[in-house]
């Protein structure tokens, strides 16, 4: 979900002004944050989180591309660990993740930290 938008940001970074990237980043962060507030399904929460993080990455792209690449790598590592944890625990909603503690406390801690 991030490779295509990041390549578009890289291609248009020199042609668009900084204020457009900052406005786009602000709007994307607001939509992602507000959209994810009242969700109970983990897939929807992760989707809105992806929208919000895309906004942060668009904002970072206007500052420095090296930080953008580092942010993208950290984001990919963190979301991969969260998705793998959700797959292992077979959690589909927030209520499902509450019962994970009894099955695997280590997995629950990894999900919490990620």
MONORRA-V367532 format. One line per field, one symbol per residue. phi: phi as a letter, one per 30 degrees, with the letter a starting at -180 (. if undefined). psi: psi as a letter, one per 30 degrees, with the letter a starting at -180 (. if undefined). burial: 1 if it has 16 or more other ideal C-beta (glycine too) atoms within 10 Angstrom, else 0. Layout:
phi: ???
psi: ???
burial: ???
This chain:
phi: .cdddddddddcddccdddddddddddddddddddddcccddddddddddddddddddddddcadddddddddddddddddddddddddhccbdddddddeddadddddddddd
psi: ffeeeeeeeeefefflleeeeeeeeeeeeeeeeeefegkfkeeeeeeeeeeeeeeeeeeeffdkfeeeeeeeeeeeeeeeeeeeeeeefhkfleeeffffeeejeeeeeeeef.
burial: 000001001000000000001101100110010011001001001111111111111111110000010011001000100100110010100000100100000011001000
